[in-house]
Amino acid sequence: MPRSVKNIACVSALLACALMPQAAGAQQTGWEKTDTANSYDLTITHHPEGDASDDTITLHSGTAPLDAFAAASHAAPATGRQGKAVRLQGILTTDSTATGAALWIAAYAGTKQVAFSNTQAAPVPASSQNVTRTTLILIPHDATRLVFGVLLKGKGKVTASSLTLSALDDEKLPDATPLPEAVMQKALSDIKENAVNASHIDWKTETPRLLALSHTALLADVYANLRALIKNLDDHHSLVIPPWKKSGFEQMWRAPPEAKTLSAGINTIGLTGFTPHSPQEISAYRDALLSTIRSLAPAKGWVLDLRKDQGGNMWPMLAGLKPFLGDGPLGYFVTISGEKSRPWKETLPIDHQDMAQPDLSTIPVAVLIGPHTASSGEAVAIAFKGRPNTRFFGTPTAGLTSSNRTFRLPDGGIMPIATSFEADRTGVIYKHGVEPDEHIEDETATIQAATLWLHNLRVP
């Protein structure tokens, strides 16, 4: 098991033991301290007229060893929150912390911990001011109370304020199944029924083993085992992200296209990926790309540089490059059974502005690719395969030429799974990436070779 997962599981287990019904001597503020090294101080600034969200909590130690931790905890009833997603949010300030600080929340059915989540995947660095952290947990139907708070690992100081719990009514558990079991059941079903490489898994062995494990496992253990299972799919594209790591995964890439005149008669345009899915941002990116193409001087040929295009949302990238792509199908998704999707062209987001674009469907285009051309970046490259007057330069792409469909898990986690492969406009299927026509390692030499080809090409 990876070290980060071990840390989460370890902290979860220790807190589960420590946070039984509160002992006599609990502070009148309602806050308790769990201190594995007996070397941390807990200070509470309490507002008698307020609740826990009005308190300021400080944990401090100048001597705690690196593997020690302390947690400040506060209990709240689970009543009215069962079966719902609950968000814990707070503001953290740190001073000279050794390994950072985090928020955490656990749900209990009596004395049994039935769910746990924290922000340990995104610890607040040492000496940071007013950093907001959020974690999401789905509360099982049998939960009776919630316990939440702040965690400090190793020496240093952390101050937490504005700790709030909010229920999200639009995210609910489907039934009363305990959370680790519900996550495992949903994940196994989705992978088996939809993964393009589902046949790589011995389901007769793995299904009963993993379901049995989930009866007593923590969520961290469930996710660790799901990661191992998904690795055996061997598509290098599927993954599973627990709710406490979603914020990093869902970070948006919005870099605008880069364009310039490279030399006499040659223009170049470079893409670096684009992840947003909102209609407004899709339209803005597509229009910016179309405008950039229109603004450059007429050219004999174009260099399309996809060497930094790590993917994201393929549709606005293809829509912005539509002047080069013509009226053909552009590409398809193909399932393991050979079933072909509708042509990519029919999915492009277009509007009236596209009608004013020049027809560049036969102009020579040199496409630059490399190992960082990945996922949707590879789909953009594939859309240029089979296009007339087109040649590929560089090195093979990342090999993530499958289409991912994202499945949502009962605890708020997500599971992007490769469900089909990509094919170009002629029907050629790409299972292991895109190969260049001219294999060139050096980046400068790649551009030079592409430019030379464009200058020497004679188009009828």
C-alpha positions as CSV (number, residue, x, y, z in Angstrom):
1,M,0.0,0.0,0.0
2,P,1.4,3.5,-0.8
3,R,2.8,5.4,2.1
4,S,0.2,8.2,1.8
5,V,-2.7,5.7,2.0
6,K,-1.0,4.0,5.0
7,N,-0.8,7.4,6.7
8,I,-4.5,8.0,6.1
9,A,-5.5,4.5,7.3
10,C,-3.2,4.7,10.3
11,V,-4.6,8.1,11.4
12,S,-8.1,6.9,10.8
13,A,-7.6,3.8,12.9
14,L,-5.9,5.7,15.8
15,L,-8.7,8.3,15.8
16,A,-11.3,5.5,15.8
17,C,-9.8,4.1,19.0
18,A,-9.3,7.5,20.6
19,L,-12.7,9.0,19.8
20,M,-15.0,6.7,21.7
21,P,-17.7,8.4,23.8
22,Q,-16.0,11.3,25.4
23,A,-14.5,10.8,28.8
24,A,-15.1,12.8,31.9
25,G,-12.8,15.9,31.9
26,A,-13.7,17.0,28.3
27,Q,-13.2,20.7,27.9
28,Q,-16.4,22.7,28.4
29,T,-15.9,24.0,24.9
30,G,-16.7,20.6,23.5
31,W,-13.2,20.1,22.0
32,E,-11.1,17.1,22.8
33,K,-7.4,16.4,22.2
34,T,-5.9,13.1,21.0
35,D,-2.2,13.2,21.5
36,T,-0.1,10.1,20.6
37,A,3.2,11.6,22.0
38,N,1.7,13.5,25.0
39,S,3.6,16.5,23.8
40,Y,1.0,18.8,22.2
41,D,-0.8,21.8,23.6
42,L,-4.4,22.5,22.7
43,T,-5.8,26.0,23.0
44,I,-9.4,26.9,22.3
45,T,-10.7,30.5,21.8
46,H,-14.4,29.9,22.5
47,H,-17.4,32.1,21.9
48,P,-20.1,31.2,24.5
49,E,-22.9,32.5,22.3
50,G,-21.7,30.7,19.2
51,D,-21.1,27.1,18.0
52,A,-18.0,25.2,16.9
53,S,-17.7,27.3,13.7
54,D,-17.0,30.3,15.8
55,D,-14.2,28.7,17.8
56,T,-10.5,29.1,17.0
57,I,-8.5,25.9,17.7
58,T,-4.7,25.8,18.0
59,L,-2.4,22.7,18.3
60,H,1.2,23.3,19.1
61,S,4.4,21.2,19.8
62,G,8.0,22.1,19.7
63,T,9.3,18.6,20.4
64,A,6.9,16.0,18.8
65,P,8.7,13.4,16.7
66,L,8.0,13.2,13.0
67,D,5.7,10.2,13.3
68,A,3.6,11.6,16.2
69,F,0.3,13.4,15.7
70,A,-2.3,15.3,17.6
71,A,-6.0,15.8,16.7
72,A,-8.5,18.3,18.1
73,S,-12.0,16.9,17.8
74,H,-15.6,18.0,18.2
75,A,-18.7,15.9,18.1
76,A,-22.0,16.6,16.3
77,P,-25.2,14.5,15.9
78,A,-25.6,12.7,12.6
79,T,-29.4,13.3,12.8
80,G,-30.7,14.8,9.5
81,R,-27.4,14.1,7.7
82,Q,-27.6,10.3,7.2
83,G,-27.5,9.3,3.6
84,K,-26.2,12.7,2.5
85,A,-22.9,14.1,1.5
86,V,-21.4,16.4,4.1
87,R,-18.7,19.0,3.5
88,L,-16.3,20.0,6.2
89,Q,-14.5,23.3,5.4
90,G,-12.1,25.4,7.5
91,I,-9.3,27.9,7.4
92,L,-5.8,26.8,8.5
93,T,-2.8,28.8,9.4
94,T,0.5,27.0,10.1
95,D,3.8,27.9,11.7
96,S,7.0,25.8,11.2
97,T,5.1,22.5,10.8
98,A,7.1,19.5,10.0
99,T,4.7,17.6,7.6
100,G,1.8,20.0,7.4
101,A,-1.7,20.0,8.8
102,A,-5.1,18.8,7.7
103,L,-8.9,18.7,8.5
104,W,-10.6,15.4,9.1
105,I,-14.1,14.1,9.7
106,A,-15.4,10.7,10.8
107,A,-18.9,9.1,11.1
108,Y,-19.8,6.6,13.9
109,A,-22.6,4.1,14.4
110,G,-22.4,3.9,18.1
111,T,-18.7,3.3,18.8
112,K,-17.9,1.8,15.4
113,Q,-16.3,4.1,12.8
114,V,-18.3,3.8,9.5
115,A,-16.8,6.5,7.4
116,F,-13.7,8.7,7.3
117,S,-12.3,11.5,5.2
118,N,-9.6,14.1,5.5
119,T,-7.5,16.6,3.6
120,Q,-4.2,14.8,4.2
121,A,-3.7,14.5,0.4
122,A,-3.4,18.3,0.3
123,P,-1.6,19.2,3.6
124,V,-1.2,22.9,4.4
125,P,2.5,23.6,4.0
126,A,4.7,25.0,6.8
127,S,4.2,28.7,7.6
128,S,1.1,29.3,5.5
129,Q,-1.6,31.9,6.2
130,N,-5.4,31.5,6.0
131,V,-5.5,28.5,3.7
132,T,-9.0,27.1,3.0
133,R,-9.3,23.3,2.9
134,T,-12.4,21.2,2.2
135,T,-13.2,17.5,2.4
136,L,-16.3,15.6,1.5
137,I,-17.8,12.5,3.3
138,L,-21.0,10.6,2.6
139,I,-22.7,9.7,5.9
140,P,-24.0,6.1,6.1
141,H,-27.6,5.6,7.0
142,D,-26.7,3.9,10.3
143,A,-24.5,6.8,11.5
144,T,-25.4,8.3,14.9
145,R,-22.7,11.0,15.3
146,L,-20.0,12.9,13.5
147,V,-16.6,13.8,14.9
148,F,-14.5,16.4,13.1
149,G,-11.5,18.6,13.7
150,V,-7.9,19.5,12.8
151,L,-4.8,17.3,12.7
152,L,-1.1,18.2,13.1
153,K,1.6,15.6,12.4
154,G,5.0,16.2,13.8
155,K,6.1,19.4,15.5
156,G,4.9,22.9,14.7
157,K,1.7,24.9,15.1
158,V,-1.6,25.0,13.4
159,T,-4.6,27.3,14.0
160,A,-8.0,26.4,12.6
161,S,-11.0,28.6,12.4
162,S,-14.4,28.8,10.7
163,L,-14.9,25.0,10.8
164,T,-18.3,24.4,9.2
165,L,-20.3,21.3,8.3
166,S,-22.8,21.6,5.4
167,A,-25.1,18.9,4.0
168,L,-25.3,18.6,0.2
169,D,-28.8,17.4,-0.6
170,D,-28.0,16.7,-4.3
171,E,-25.5,13.9,-3.3
172,K,-27.1,11.0,-1.5
173,L,-26.4,7.3,-0.7
174,P,-28.7,5.0,-2.7
175,D,-29.5,2.7,0.3
176,A,-28.5,1.6,3.7
177,T,-25.4,-0.4,2.6
178,P,-22.4,0.4,4.8
179,L,-20.2,2.9,2.9
180,P,-17.0,0.8,2.2
181,E,-19.2,-2.0,0.8
182,A,-21.3,0.4,-1.3
183,V,-18.2,1.9,-2.8
184,M,-16.7,-1.5,-3.6
185,Q,-20.0,-2.9,-5.1
186,K,-20.5,0.1,-7.3
187,A,-16.9,0.2,-8.5
188,L,-16.7,-3.5,-9.3
189,S,-20.0,-3.4,-11.2
190,D,-18.9,-0.3,-13.3
191,I,-15.5,-1.7,-14.1
192,K,-16.8,-5.2,-15.1
193,E,-19.6,-3.8,-17.3
194,N,-17.8,-0.9,-19.0
195,A,-14.0,-1.2,-19.0
196,V,-12.5,-1.8,-22.5
197,N,-10.1,-4.2,-20.9
198,A,-12.5,-5.8,-18.4
199,S,-11.5,-9.3,-19.7
200,H,-8.0,-8.8,-18.2
201,I,-9.5,-9.3,-14.7
202,D,-10.2,-12.7,-13.2
203,W,-13.7,-11.7,-12.0
204,K,-14.5,-15.1,-10.5
205,T,-11.6,-14.7,-8.1
206,E,-11.5,-11.0,-7.6
207,T,-15.2,-10.2,-7.0
208,P,-15.7,-12.4,-3.9
209,R,-12.3,-11.5,-2.5
210,L,-12.8,-7.7,-2.8
211,L,-16.4,-7.8,-1.6
212,A,-15.4,-9.8,1.5
213,L,-12.6,-7.4,2.2
214,S,-15.0,-4.4,2.0
215,H,-17.1,-5.8,4.9
216,T,-14.4,-4.9,7.5
217,A,-12.2,-2.4,5.5
218,L,-11.8,1.3,5.9
219,L,-12.5,3.4,2.8
220,A,-8.7,4.0,2.4
221,D,-8.2,0.2,2.1
222,V,-11.1,-0.1,-0.4
223,Y,-9.5,2.6,-2.7
224,A,-6.0,1.0,-2.4
225,N,-7.5,-2.3,-3.6
226,L,-9.4,-0.7,-6.4
227,R,-6.2,1.0,-7.6
228,A,-4.5,-2.3,-7.7
229,L,-7.5,-3.8,-9.6
230,I,-7.5,-1.0,-12.1
231,K,-3.8,-1.3,-12.7
232,N,-4.4,-4.8,-13.9
233,L,-6.7,-3.5,-16.7
234,D,-3.4,-2.4,-18.3
235,D,-5.0,0.5,-20.2
236,H,-2.8,3.1,-18.5
237,H,-5.7,5.5,-18.6
238,S,-8.3,4.3,-16.0
239,L,-8.0,5.5,-12.4
240,V,-10.0,5.9,-9.2
241,I,-9.9,9.1,-7.1
242,P,-11.3,9.1,-3.5
243,P,-13.3,12.2,-2.4
244,W,-10.4,13.5,-0.3
245,K,-8.2,13.8,-3.4
246,K,-10.7,15.1,-5.9
247,S,-9.8,18.8,-5.5
248,G,-6.3,18.2,-7.0
249,F,-7.6,16.0,-9.8
250,E,-10.3,18.5,-10.8
251,Q,-7.9,21.4,-11.1
252,M,-8.6,23.2,-14.3
253,W,-6.1,23.8,-17.2
254,R,-7.0,26.9,-19.1
255,A,-3.8,27.9,-20.9
256,P,-4.7,29.8,-24.1
257,P,-3.4,28.7,-27.5
258,E,0.0,30.0,-28.5
259,A,0.4,31.2,-32.1
260,K,2.9,33.1,-34.2
261,T,4.5,33.3,-37.6
262,L,7.4,30.9,-37.6
263,S,9.0,31.9,-40.8
264,A,8.1,33.3,-44.2
265,G,4.8,31.6,-45.2
266,I,4.7,29.3,-42.1
267,N,2.5,29.8,-39.1
268,T,2.6,27.8,-35.9
269,I,-0.1,27.2,-33.3
270,G,0.5,25.3,-30.0
271,L,-2.0,23.7,-27.6
272,T,-1.3,22.8,-24.0
273,G,-4.6,21.1,-23.0
274,F,-8.0,22.4,-21.7
275,T,-10.1,20.8,-19.0
276,P,-13.2,22.9,-18.2
277,H,-16.6,21.6,-19.3
278,S,-18.8,24.6,-18.7
279,P,-20.5,25.9,-21.9
280,Q,-19.2,29.4,-21.3
281,E,-15.6,28.3,-21.0
282,I,-15.8,25.9,-23.9
283,S,-17.2,28.7,-26.1
284,A,-14.6,31.2,-25.0
285,Y,-11.7,28.7,-25.7
286,R,-13.1,27.7,-29.1
287,D,-13.6,31.3,-30.1
288,A,-10.2,32.3,-28.9
289,L,-8.6,29.5,-31.0
290,L,-10.7,30.4,-34.1
291,S,-9.8,34.1,-33.7
292,T,-6.1,33.3,-33.4
293,I,-6.1,31.3,-36.6
294,R,-8.0,34.0,-38.4
295,S,-5.7,36.8,-37.2
296,L,-2.5,35.3,-38.6
297,A,-1.3,36.2,-42.0
298,P,-2.2,33.8,-44.9
299,A,0.4,31.0,-44.9
300,K,1.8,28.3,-47.2
301,G,1.6,25.9,-44.3
302,W,1.0,25.5,-40.6
303,V,2.8,23.8,-37.8
304,L,0.4,22.4,-35.1
305,D,2.5,21.8,-32.0
306,L,0.8,19.2,-29.7
307,R,3.9,18.2,-27.7
308,K,2.6,19.9,-24.6
309,D,-1.1,19.0,-25.1
310,Q,-1.7,16.7,-22.1
311,G,-5.4,16.5,-22.8
312,G,-8.6,17.4,-20.9
313,N,-11.6,18.2,-23.0
314,M,-11.1,17.3,-26.6
315,W,-14.2,19.0,-28.0
316,P,-13.3,22.7,-27.7
317,M,-9.8,22.0,-29.0
318,L,-11.2,20.2,-32.1
319,A,-13.9,22.9,-32.6
320,G,-11.2,25.6,-32.5
321,L,-9.2,23.7,-35.1
322,K,-12.2,23.1,-37.4
323,P,-10.9,25.3,-40.3
324,F,-8.2,22.6,-40.8
325,L,-10.3,19.6,-40.4
326,G,-12.8,19.8,-43.2
327,D,-16.2,18.1,-43.4
328,G,-15.2,14.5,-42.8
329,P,-16.0,12.5,-39.7
330,L,-12.7,13.4,-37.9
331,G,-12.7,10.2,-35.8
332,Y,-14.7,7.7,-33.8
333,F,-14.8,5.9,-30.5
334,V,-14.8,2.1,-30.9
335,T,-15.8,-0.4,-28.2
336,I,-14.0,-3.7,-27.6
337,S,-16.8,-5.4,-29.6
338,G,-16.2,-3.1,-32.6
339,E,-19.2,-0.9,-32.2
340,K,-18.5,2.5,-33.6
341,S,-19.8,5.8,-32.1
342,R,-21.2,8.6,-34.2
343,P,-18.5,10.7,-35.9
344,W,-16.7,13.2,-33.7
345,K,-17.7,15.9,-36.1
346,E,-21.3,15.6,-34.9
347,T,-20.3,16.3,-31.3
348,L,-18.3,19.5,-31.9
349,P,-19.6,22.7,-30.2
350,I,-20.2,25.1,-33.1
351,D,-22.1,28.4,-33.6
352,H,-22.4,31.0,-36.3
353,Q,-18.8,32.3,-35.9
354,D,-17.6,29.0,-37.4
355,M,-19.2,30.0,-40.7
356,A,-16.8,33.0,-41.1
357,Q,-13.6,30.9,-40.8
358,P,-11.3,30.3,-43.8
359,D,-11.3,26.9,-45.4
360,L,-7.9,25.5,-44.5
361,S,-8.9,21.8,-45.0
362,T,-6.3,21.2,-47.7
363,I,-3.5,23.5,-46.6
364,P,-0.3,21.6,-45.5
365,V,-0.1,20.9,-41.8
366,A,2.9,19.5,-39.9
367,V,1.8,18.0,-36.6
368,L,4.4,17.8,-33.8
369,I,3.8,15.1,-31.2
370,G,5.7,13.6,-28.3
371,P,5.4,11.7,-25.0
372,H,3.5,14.6,-23.3
373,T,0.9,14.5,-26.1
374,A,-1.7,12.6,-24.0
375,S,-5.3,11.6,-23.8
376,S,-7.5,14.3,-25.5
377,G,-4.3,15.7,-26.9
378,E,-3.8,12.4,-28.7
379,A,-7.4,12.6,-29.9
380,V,-6.6,15.9,-31.5
381,A,-3.7,14.3,-33.2
382,I,-5.8,11.4,-34.4
383,A,-8.3,13.9,-35.9
384,F,-5.5,15.0,-38.3
385,K,-4.7,11.4,-39.3
386,G,-6.0,10.7,-42.8
387,R,-6.2,14.4,-43.6
388,P,-4.6,15.4,-46.9
389,N,-1.2,17.2,-46.9
390,T,-0.5,16.3,-43.3
391,R,2.7,14.8,-41.8
392,F,3.6,13.9,-38.2
393,F,7.0,14.7,-36.7
394,G,8.5,14.0,-33.3
395,T,8.2,10.9,-31.0
396,P,5.4,8.5,-30.1
397,T,2.6,9.9,-27.9
398,A,1.8,8.8,-24.3
399,G,-0.4,5.9,-25.4
400,L,-3.7,7.0,-23.7
401,T,-5.7,6.7,-26.8
402,S,-8.9,5.5,-25.1
403,S,-12.0,7.3,-24.2
404,N,-12.7,7.7,-20.5
405,R,-16.2,7.7,-19.0
406,T,-16.4,9.0,-15.4
407,F,-18.4,6.9,-12.9
408,R,-19.4,8.4,-9.6
409,L,-19.0,6.4,-6.4
410,P,-21.4,6.5,-3.4
411,D,-18.9,8.3,-1.1
412,G,-18.2,11.1,-3.6
413,G,-15.2,9.5,-5.2
414,I,-14.9,9.4,-9.0
415,M,-13.6,6.6,-11.4
416,P,-12.7,7.6,-14.9
417,I,-12.6,4.3,-16.8
418,A,-11.4,3.6,-20.4
419,T,-14.5,2.3,-22.2
420,S,-13.5,2.5,-25.8
421,F,-10.5,3.1,-28.1
422,E,-10.1,6.0,-30.6
423,A,-10.1,5.7,-34.4
424,D,-9.3,8.2,-37.1
425,R,-11.5,9.3,-40.0
426,T,-10.5,6.3,-42.1
427,G,-11.3,3.8,-39.3
428,V,-7.8,3.0,-38.2
429,I,-7.9,2.2,-34.4
430,Y,-5.2,3.5,-32.1
431,K,-4.7,1.3,-29.0
432,H,-1.1,2.3,-28.1
433,G,-0.7,5.9,-29.0
434,V,0.2,7.8,-32.2
435,E,3.4,7.2,-34.1
436,P,5.1,10.0,-36.1
437,D,5.9,9.8,-39.8
438,E,9.4,11.1,-39.0
439,H,10.9,10.1,-35.7
440,I,13.0,12.9,-34.3
441,E,14.1,13.2,-30.6
442,D,15.5,16.7,-30.5
443,E,12.8,19.4,-30.1
444,T,14.6,22.0,-32.3
445,A,15.4,19.5,-35.0
446,T,11.7,18.5,-35.0
447,I,10.6,22.0,-35.8
448,Q,13.3,22.4,-38.4
449,A,12.3,19.2,-40.1
450,A,8.6,20.2,-40.1
451,T,9.4,23.6,-41.5
452,L,11.6,22.1,-44.3
453,W,8.8,19.7,-45.3
454,L,6.3,22.5,-45.5
455,H,8.6,24.7,-47.6
456,N,9.4,21.8,-50.0
457,L,5.9,20.5,-50.3
458,R,4.2,21.2,-53.6
459,V,0.4,21.2,-53.3
460,P,-1.6,20.8,-56.5
